[in-house]
Amino acid sequence: MSHPTWRGSAPRATSTAAHQNWRRQETAFSAEGGAEPEQSRLTSDMWNDSPSCPITEMDGMLDAAPHAAGTRPATPVPYFEFSTQDLPPDEQFDGWRSSYSSIFDLSEPDTTAVGFRGSHSVWDIGSLIFSHVSTEEVDFAGLAGHHRREPLDHWLFTLLLSGNSVTNAGGTQFRGEAETVQMHALGRAFEGRVSNSEILMLFVPRDLCRDEVQALDAAAFSRLDSGMARIFADYMVSLVQQLPQLDVTEMTELVAATRAMLLASVEPSLQRLEEADNSIAYLQLERARRYIQLHLQNPTLDAQMLLQALGLSRSRLYRLFETADGVMHYIQRRRLAAAHAALADPTDVRRILDIAECYCFGDAAQFSRAFRREFGYSPSDVRADASHRLPGAGRPSQGCEDTPVQRLNGLLRRLQG
């Protein structure tokens, strides 16, 4: 049997059905000068109205290398693809079945069909596994009670972008429809069928939510229909768009935000809602900070430019930067910090005025006054001391990939610990 092709590059273009479903979700960073992104339920109800988190929490991350949409992160979140189209027709279903052998026993409803179309894109987020799946109709069964295989006990959250499904578990049946989140417990017995579908899957290990096991187990094998679940659905859609832009250094915050969101959708409470809001605010603030850092030398950088790029409401943006005395004050402080770094670099031979102009200070006296207010000494003091400073830089390298055939199964077993 030939091996499928696996890739570590950007995801393929989505299908027409998924594209139509995702039109309400725009890229967080629109092209400079482009139209303001259309607001999804998540953007309007959650991202714009959640409480702000103190910008001072980000001080330790200010010198990280920034990136934005359309540019490659220093070390992207690990990612790979698999498509049965890379296999001979008579091997395609066996390849698809094998790729999910650690969690499902798959079978074809139509055993006379030749070939099987299935593909998935998988992101390894450390404590979570997230995937975008396209599949033809298939029957599935959990591995609990299977005498030859030991089932994993993760929780599986699925969002149907198109198609439908039915699951039977413990004498009950529930149906999944497009734009609804379902929850399965992989360690328990279940079976069902999914039609030709496009699906987002989030695999959550029990160790990530040990204190919430009872609530999550109680919600297993059900469709999540609360208001928070609908917001969680939008959040899952946004992950597909944002993950290719994120760096591995952001995975810890991403896991925390995702955990808070899923718990709020399963067990809504004031505390859960606040945790989800705060996690989202933290991620929003980090993305705003990176965008500002990338555009420090752009003289048109202002609140309006940020609104268009980030798709936030004006009030939401101002709340995010409230503890920094406003957006423009924060931008000026970052420009001064960048100018300070340039002045302190002994290899940078530009004049002080040239550096000031580079960071949008058109007047030397204005720059000197602002610099002294911020740091307590003058730009010339830094330049004079530059000969005693040594520049340095470092960047992590990207890791290698595992054997293709069992990659997803290997990741899921790793979550099991």
DOPAMAR-862343 format. One record per residue (C-alpha): residue number from 1; x, y, z. Coordinates in pm, 1 decimal. Example, Ala and Ser with C-alpha at 12.3 -4.5 7.8 and 13.67 -1.06 7.14 Angstrom:
2
NODE   num          x          y          z
NODE     1     1230.0     -450.0      780.0
NODE     2     1367.0     -106.0      714.0
//
This chain:
417
NODE   num          x          y          z
NODE     1        0.0        0.0        0.0
NODE     2      145.0      337.9      -99.7
NODE     3      179.9      611.8      154.1
NODE     4      -31.2      929.4      151.2
NODE     5      127.6     1266.3       90.2
NODE     6      172.6     1487.1      395.1
NODE     7      246.3     1854.3      393.9
NODE     8      360.7     2118.9      639.4
NODE     9      272.7     2427.9      437.0
NODE    10      -31.1     2655.0      438.7
NODE    11     -375.0     2489.3      419.2
NODE    12     -536.2     2420.9       85.9
NODE    13     -823.2     2634.6      -35.6
NODE    14    -1146.4     2549.0      140.5
NODE    15    -1446.6     2409.1      -39.4
NODE    16    -1726.7     2631.6     -165.5
NODE    17    -1953.5     2522.0      119.1
NODE    18    -1698.5     2608.7      382.3
NODE    19    -1614.5     2938.0      211.8
NODE    20    -1977.6     3042.7      214.3
NODE    21    -2006.6     2944.0      579.1
NODE    22    -1697.0     3140.2      668.2
NODE    23    -1775.2     3465.0      487.3
NODE    24    -1886.3     3612.3      818.4
NODE    25    -1536.9     3546.0      953.6
NODE    26    -1271.9     3780.4      812.6
NODE    27     -897.6     3762.9      866.0
NODE    28     -800.5     3945.8     1184.3
NODE    29     -548.9     4157.7      997.9
NODE    30     -700.9     4298.2      676.5
NODE    31     -473.6     4439.4      410.7
NODE    32     -356.3     4789.1      496.0
NODE    33     -616.8     5037.2      378.8
NODE    34     -872.9     4764.0      307.6
NODE    35    -1237.1     4755.2      404.8
NODE    36    -1335.1     4694.5      764.6
NODE    37    -1402.1     4322.5      828.6
NODE    38    -1757.9     4199.7      844.8
NODE    39    -1862.5     4127.1     1203.8
NODE    40    -1940.5     3767.7     1301.0
NODE    41    -2133.6     3668.0     1613.5
NODE    42    -1801.4     3614.0     1786.1
NODE    43    -1662.2     3950.7     1679.4
NODE    44    -1970.5     4151.4     1766.7
NODE    45    -2090.2     3973.8     2079.6
NODE    46    -1772.6     3851.8     2240.1
NODE    47    -1456.9     4009.7     2107.0
NODE    48    -1597.6     4362.6     2116.2
NODE    49    -1776.6     4345.1     2449.4
NODE    50    -1555.1     4136.0     2675.5
NODE    51    -1373.5     4322.6     2953.7
NODE    52    -1024.6     4446.9     2887.2
NODE    53     -716.4     4300.7     3049.3
NODE    54     -432.6     4520.8     3178.4
NODE    55     -183.0     4600.8     2907.4
NODE    56       90.3     4592.9     3169.2
NODE    57       66.5     4212.4     3158.7
NODE    58      217.4     4227.7     2810.4
NODE    59      533.1     4420.1     2910.8
NODE    60      746.2     4108.3     2917.1
NODE    61      645.8     4019.4     2561.3
NODE    62      707.0     4357.1     2396.7
NODE    63     1038.2     4267.0     2238.9
NODE    64      915.4     3951.4     2066.4
NODE    65      948.8     3953.8     1688.8
NODE    66      613.2     4064.7     1543.6
NODE    67      430.4     3905.2     1253.4
NODE    68      101.0     3964.1     1080.0
NODE    69     -133.0     3810.1      828.0
NODE    70       38.8     3728.6      502.1
NODE    71      377.5     3680.0      669.9
NODE    72      520.8     3359.3      808.7
NODE    73      562.0     3337.7     1187.0
NODE    74      913.6     3276.7     1317.1
NODE    75      809.9     2926.5     1428.5
NODE    76      459.2     2835.2     1308.5
NODE    77      224.0     2614.5     1505.5
NODE    78      299.4     2253.2     1388.6
NODE    79       65.4     2160.8     1105.4
NODE    80       19.2     1885.8      846.6
NODE    81     -229.4     1762.8      586.0
NODE    82     -348.2     1428.5      453.3
NODE    83     -566.6     1356.2      149.9
NODE    84     -686.5     1021.2       19.6
NODE    85     -657.4     1164.6     -332.9
NODE    86     -286.7     1088.5     -304.2
NODE    87     -365.5      715.0     -284.4
NODE    88     -482.9      471.2     -552.9
NODE    89     -867.5      448.8     -555.9
NODE    90     -872.3       94.6     -415.7
NODE    91     -659.3      203.4     -116.9
NODE    92     -828.9      533.8      -36.4
NODE    93    -1082.3      416.9      221.2
NODE    94     -828.9      192.8      396.6
NODE    95     -596.0      491.4      424.6
NODE    96     -875.4      707.0      569.3
NODE    97     -978.7      436.6      813.0
NODE    98     -618.7      386.3      924.6
NODE    99     -565.9      756.4      992.0
NODE   100     -843.8      747.0     1258.4
NODE   101     -777.2      398.5     1394.2
NODE   102     -690.9      523.5     1745.0
NODE   103    -1036.9      678.4     1801.5
NODE   104    -1290.0      535.1     1552.7
NODE   105    -1370.9      218.2     1366.6
NODE   106    -1486.5      348.5     1027.1
NODE   107    -1686.7      161.9      763.9
NODE   108    -1833.0      257.9      426.6
NODE   109    -2213.5      260.0      393.0
NODE   110    -2172.3      180.0       23.0
NODE   111    -1921.1     -102.9       -5.8
NODE   112    -1955.9     -114.7     -386.8
NODE   113    -1817.7      236.1     -436.7
NODE   114    -1472.7      275.0     -588.9
NODE   115    -1249.0      526.5     -416.9
NODE   116    -1313.9      750.7     -116.9
NODE   117    -1260.5     1126.4      -85.4
NODE   118    -1134.6     1239.2      252.1
NODE   119     -884.9     1499.1      371.2
NODE   120     -784.5     1668.6      691.9
NODE   121     -560.6     1950.7      809.5
NODE   122     -428.3     1906.9     1163.2
NODE   123     -270.6     2157.9     1405.0
NODE   124      -75.6     2039.8     1709.2
NODE   125     -145.2     2306.9     1975.2
NODE   126       42.5     2129.2     2250.9
NODE   127     -235.4     2039.5     2495.6
NODE   128     -499.7     2033.0     2221.1
NODE   129     -536.0     1891.1     1871.1
NODE   130     -745.7     2083.2     1618.6
NODE   131     -840.1     1962.9     1270.0
NODE   132    -1039.9     2064.5      964.1
NODE   133    -1192.3     1756.9      799.4
NODE   134    -1367.6     1691.5      468.7
NODE   135    -1521.8     1344.8      427.7
NODE   136    -1764.2     1145.5      221.1
NODE   137    -2045.0      960.8      398.6
NODE   138    -1907.5      715.5      651.6
NODE   139    -2023.5      506.3      949.1
NODE   140    -1826.9      537.5     1272.3
NODE   141    -1808.2      352.5     1605.2
NODE   142    -1611.0      422.7     1921.6
NODE   143    -1351.4      175.3     2040.8
NODE   144    -1486.3      122.3     2396.2
NODE   145    -1533.3     -251.2     2450.4
NODE   146    -1328.3     -335.8     2142.6
NODE   147    -1133.3     -646.2     2237.0
NODE   148     -828.4     -562.3     2024.7
NODE   149     -785.4     -190.6     2081.2
NODE   150     -774.0       29.5     2388.5
NODE   151     -982.0      347.1     2343.1
NODE   152     -851.7      693.7     2419.1
NODE   153    -1060.6      890.0     2667.4
NODE   154    -1044.1     1240.2     2516.4
NODE   155    -1346.7     1461.2     2471.9
NODE   156    -1418.6     1547.9     2110.3
NODE   157    -1591.8     1872.5     2015.8
NODE   158    -1710.9     1880.7     1654.9
NODE   159    -1861.0     2162.9     1449.7
NODE   160    -2031.1     2069.5     1123.8
NODE   161    -1969.9     2336.3      860.8
NODE   162    -2182.3     2139.6      615.3
NODE   163    -2366.1     1807.5      618.0
NODE   164    -2527.6     1625.4      909.7
NODE   165    -2470.4     1337.5     1147.5
NODE   166    -2647.8     1104.7     1386.2
NODE   167    -2497.0      943.0     1698.1
NODE   168    -2634.7      661.6     1915.8
NODE   169    -2491.2      627.8     2267.1
NODE   170    -2627.2      468.9     2582.8
NODE   171    -2974.8      415.3     2437.9
NODE   172    -3011.5      777.8     2327.4
NODE   173    -2974.7      940.3     1988.0
NODE   174    -2881.1     1294.9     1891.5
NODE   175    -2843.0     1459.5     1554.1
NODE   176    -2584.9     1708.2     1439.6
NODE   177    -2657.2     1979.7     1186.9
NODE   178    -2452.5     2248.6     1017.5
NODE   179    -2326.4     2526.3     1248.3
NODE   180    -2390.7     2327.9     1566.7
NODE   181    -2131.7     2199.8     1815.3
NODE   182    -2151.2     1838.4     1931.2
NODE   183    -1960.0     1665.2     2206.7
NODE   184    -1847.4     1303.3     2221.4
NODE   185    -1659.9     1112.8     2492.7
NODE   186    -1416.9      884.4     2311.3
NODE   187    -1376.0      655.1     2612.3
NODE   188    -1743.2      547.0     2601.6
NODE   189    -1937.2      329.9     2355.2
NODE   190    -2112.0      503.6     2065.3
NODE   191    -2181.1      464.9     1694.8
NODE   192    -2328.9      670.1     1416.8
NODE   193    -2308.0      803.0     1063.7
NODE   194    -2193.3     1129.7      909.6
NODE   195    -2299.4     1242.2      562.0
NODE   196    -2074.5     1409.7      306.4
NODE   197    -1951.8     1678.9      541.0
NODE   198    -1699.6     1943.8      627.7
NODE   199    -1615.6     1934.1      999.3
NODE   200    -1397.5     2107.8     1255.9
NODE   201    -1272.5     1879.3     1533.9
NODE   202    -1118.3     1976.2     1867.3
NODE   203     -964.5     1694.9     2073.6
NODE   204     -945.2     1779.3     2445.9
NODE   205     -755.2     1553.7     2690.1
NODE   206     -909.4     1489.9     3029.9
NODE   207     -594.6     1612.9     3203.9
NODE   208     -660.2     1963.2     3068.6
NODE   209     -992.1     1985.3     3256.0
NODE   210     -951.0     1755.2     3556.3
NODE   211    -1154.6     1979.6     3785.9
NODE   212    -1441.6     1992.8     3534.1
NODE   213    -1461.9     1621.6     3447.8
NODE   214    -1810.4     1577.6     3594.4
NODE   215    -1961.2     1865.9     3399.2
NODE   216    -1795.1     1762.3     3073.6
NODE   217    -1893.0     1396.4     3108.6
NODE   218    -2251.5     1502.2     3177.2
NODE   219    -2256.0     1702.7     2853.1
NODE   220    -2110.3     1419.2     2642.0
NODE   221    -2317.4     1288.0     2349.4
NODE   222    -2524.6     1598.6     2312.7
NODE   223    -2561.4     1900.8     2091.7
NODE   224    -2454.4     2225.7     2258.1
NODE   225    -2723.1     2486.2     2187.4
NODE   226    -2659.9     2766.0     2438.9
NODE   227    -2566.8     3120.0     2341.5
NODE   228    -2210.3     3055.8     2456.3
NODE   229    -2200.2     2740.1     2242.7
NODE   230    -2287.4     2947.6     1935.9
NODE   231    -2006.0     3187.6     2023.6
NODE   232    -1775.2     2887.0     2071.1
NODE   233    -1875.6     2771.2     1721.4
NODE   234    -1764.2     3105.3     1577.6
NODE   235    -1444.8     3079.8     1778.7
NODE   236    -1368.1     2738.4     1625.9
NODE   237    -1418.7     2881.8     1276.8
NODE   238    -1183.7     3169.0     1357.8
NODE   239     -914.4     2920.8     1467.6
NODE   240     -890.0     2781.8     1114.7
NODE   241     -811.7     3128.7      984.4
NODE   242     -581.8     3243.0     1263.7
NODE   243     -372.9     2931.7     1335.2
NODE   244     -155.5     2965.3     1021.2
NODE   245      -58.8     3315.5     1142.5
NODE   246       27.1     3223.0     1500.2
NODE   247      369.5     3147.4     1643.0
NODE   248      438.2     2857.6     1879.0
NODE   249      512.2     3112.3     2152.5
NODE   250      139.7     3197.1     2152.7
NODE   251       16.4     2842.1     2207.5
NODE   252       -5.3     2867.9     2587.1
NODE   253     -241.0     3166.1     2568.0
NODE   254     -436.4     3000.4     2286.3
NODE   255     -490.9     2681.6     2488.2
NODE   256     -605.3     2884.7     2790.5
NODE   257     -852.1     3084.5     2579.2
NODE   258     -989.0     2772.7     2408.1
NODE   259    -1027.7     2591.0     2739.1
NODE   260    -1219.0     2884.4     2888.5
NODE   261    -1445.9     2905.7     2583.4
NODE   262    -1536.9     2537.6     2576.1
NODE   263    -1603.5     2526.8     2950.3
NODE   264    -1829.7     2831.1     2923.9
NODE   265    -2024.5     2661.9     2643.4
NODE   266    -2065.8     2337.6     2841.2
NODE   267    -2125.5     2482.5     3187.8
NODE   268    -2238.8     2846.4     3153.6
NODE   269    -2187.3     3051.3     3468.7
NODE   270    -2075.7     3402.9     3552.8
NODE   271    -1729.2     3278.9     3644.4
NODE   272    -1696.8     3076.9     3320.4
NODE   273    -1808.3     3374.6     3111.4
NODE   274    -1557.5     3601.7     3282.5
NODE   275    -1275.3     3350.8     3227.3
NODE   276    -1360.0     3323.7     2858.0
NODE   277    -1389.7     3701.7     2820.4
NODE   278    -1057.7     3766.8     2989.5
NODE   279     -876.7     3504.5     2781.3
NODE   280    -1012.4     3648.9     2458.1
NODE   281     -922.5     4003.1     2567.1
NODE   282     -568.0     3887.9     2635.9
NODE   283     -534.0     3740.5     2286.0
NODE   284     -688.8     4049.7     2126.9
NODE   285     -444.5     4272.3     2307.7
NODE   286     -148.7     4064.7     2194.3
NODE   287     -262.4     4078.1     1831.0
NODE   288     -313.1     4454.3     1853.1
NODE   289       32.0     4492.1     2006.6
NODE   290      193.5     4289.1     1726.6
NODE   291       15.9     4491.9     1460.2
NODE   292      135.4     4817.0     1617.6
NODE   293      490.9     4684.5     1642.9
NODE   294      489.7     4591.5     1275.1
NODE   295      371.8     4938.7     1167.8
NODE   296      572.3     5164.8     1400.9
NODE   297      740.8     5336.3     1104.6
NODE   298      409.2     5409.3      932.7
NODE   299      313.9     5774.9     1002.1
NODE   300      -55.7     5696.0      940.2
NODE   301      -69.9     5442.9     1226.0
NODE   302     -357.6     5551.1     1450.8
NODE   303     -674.6     5420.6     1615.3
NODE   304     -868.3     5417.2     1287.1
NODE   305     -603.7     5205.6     1118.0
NODE   306     -619.8     4957.6     1405.9
NODE   307     -999.8     4943.1     1389.5
NODE   308     -988.6     4848.3     1023.1
NODE   309     -707.0     4596.2     1068.0
NODE   310     -840.9     4419.3     1377.6
NODE   311    -1215.2     4440.5     1316.0
NODE   312    -1288.2     4579.8     1663.9
NODE   313    -1537.5     4840.6     1771.6
NODE   314    -1396.8     5176.5     1879.8
NODE   315    -1511.8     5129.4     2239.3
NODE   316    -1357.3     4780.2     2253.3
NODE   317    -1022.7     4906.1     2124.1
NODE   318    -1015.7     5190.6     2376.3
NODE   319    -1097.6     4953.6     2664.1
NODE   320     -806.8     4727.8     2564.9
NODE   321     -562.2     5019.5     2591.6
NODE   322     -726.2     5196.9     2883.5
NODE   323     -452.3     5105.1     3130.9
NODE   324     -188.4     5232.1     2884.1
NODE   325     -346.8     5581.1     2882.7
NODE   326     -489.4     5528.5     2536.1
NODE   327     -394.1     5387.9     2198.5
NODE   328     -187.8     5682.5     2075.0
NODE   329        9.2     5705.7     2399.2
NODE   330       91.5     5335.9     2368.7
NODE   331      200.7     5378.8     2005.9
NODE   332      432.7     5665.6     2101.5
NODE   333      586.8     5461.4     2383.0
NODE   334      658.3     5172.6     2144.5
NODE   335      813.2     5411.7     1892.4
NODE   336     1035.7     5556.6     2163.6
NODE   337     1137.5     5205.9     2272.5
NODE   338     1224.5     5115.3     1912.4
NODE   339     1425.7     5435.7     1873.3
NODE   340     1605.6     5358.4     2200.2
NODE   341     1700.1     5012.6     2067.1
NODE   342     1836.2     5165.3     1745.7
NODE   343     2038.1     5427.5     1934.7
NODE   344     2182.9     5158.4     2160.6
NODE   345     2289.8     4942.9     1865.2
NODE   346     2659.8     5010.8     1795.2
NODE   347     2616.8     4888.2     1436.2
NODE   348     2348.7     5149.5     1361.0
NODE   349     2538.1     5454.2     1233.0
NODE   350     2237.0     5671.0     1146.7
NODE   351     2213.6     6019.0     1290.9
NODE   352     1982.9     6068.1     1591.2
NODE   353     1755.5     6285.0     1374.9
NODE   354     1734.2     6011.4     1109.2
NODE   355     1628.4     5755.1     1369.0
NODE   356     1373.1     5997.7     1509.9
NODE   357     1224.7     6055.7     1163.5
NODE   358     1220.0     5681.5     1096.9
NODE   359      984.9     5644.6     1394.1
NODE   360      764.0     5936.2     1289.7
NODE   361      911.3     6215.0     1504.4
NODE   362      944.1     6505.0     1263.3
NODE   363     1097.8     6749.4     1509.1
NODE   364     1427.8     6683.3     1687.7
NODE   365     1333.8     6890.0     1992.4
NODE   366      998.9     6712.2     2025.9
NODE   367     1172.6     6374.5     2003.0
NODE   368     1433.7     6471.6     2263.7
NODE   369     1169.9     6593.9     2510.9
NODE   370      951.9     6284.7     2468.2
NODE   371     1255.7     6056.8     2496.1
NODE   372     1372.9     6219.8     2818.9
NODE   373     1022.3     6201.6     2971.5
NODE   374     1004.1     5831.6     2892.4
NODE   375     1353.1     5719.0     2998.4
NODE   376     1494.9     5996.8     3218.1
NODE   377     1795.8     6064.0     2993.2
NODE   378     1859.5     6201.5     2644.1
NODE   379     1901.7     6024.5     2309.2
NODE   380     2262.4     6143.1     2295.2
NODE   381     2330.8     5973.0     2629.0
NODE   382     2225.4     5640.2     2477.0
NODE   383     2428.6     5696.0     2161.3
NODE   384     2738.4     5780.9     2367.1
NODE   385     2701.2     5456.3     2562.1
NODE   386     2637.8     5244.6     2250.4
NODE   387     2999.7     5142.0     2215.4
NODE   388     2964.6     4938.8     2536.0
NODE   389     2665.6     4741.8     2408.8
NODE   390     2667.5     4427.5     2198.2
NODE   391     2372.2     4336.0     1976.7
NODE   392     2234.2     3987.6     1997.8
NODE   393     1950.7     3791.9     1848.3
NODE   394     1815.3     3441.7     1853.8
NODE   395     1531.2     3255.2     1697.2
NODE   396     1406.7     2904.6     1763.0
NODE   397     1419.3     2654.7     1482.2
NODE   398     1125.8     2450.5     1360.2
NODE   399     1108.3     2087.2     1462.7
NODE   400     1091.2     1789.4     1233.3
NODE   401      779.9     1586.6     1154.9
NODE   402      700.4     1229.9     1253.7
NODE   403      628.1      932.6     1029.5
NODE   404      331.9     1029.3      805.9
NODE   405      101.9      727.8      828.7
NODE   406       38.2      742.7     1204.0
NODE   407       85.3     1116.1     1263.5
NODE   408     -267.2     1199.0     1387.1
NODE   409     -291.5      879.9     1591.2
NODE   410       47.4      956.2     1745.9
NODE   411      -61.3     1304.6     1846.6
NODE   412     -382.3     1176.7     2002.8
NODE   413     -197.8      909.3     2200.5
NODE   414       47.8     1172.4     2321.6
NODE   415     -245.5     1372.7     2466.5
NODE   416     -345.5     1061.0     2656.2
NODE   417      -13.9     1086.4     2840.1
//
